Amino acid sequence: MGRYDCNTEHFQKVSVCGIRCEFSDVRIDRSTVPEEKYQYEVAGDDDSGGDLARVRPGIMVNFFDTLISDQPLPVENDGVLWLGDGDFVWL
């Protein structure tokens, strides 16, 4: 599976921990994301229940989507933002 150009993809609006983000269900090529933007990837849960579980700068397993934001998300020191109830909201 390849990566797609940020400038040609269609994005939906979401909120992650109260921060507005652009959402795409494909992997975005980092080199196409403007320097002032932050890029993250979201993984689903390991049980394949479809629940969103974690956000990181890159996801290898259970990839769900790519997020682009104007400000950094509150990622922990281990590089992961664990999602709880209400942390991911479709706008």
Secondary structure, DSSP 8 states (H G I E B T S, - for coil): ---B-TTTS--EEEEETTEEEEEESS-B-GGGS-TTSEEEEEEE-TT-SS-EEEEES---SSEEEEEEESS-----TTS-EE--TTSEEE-
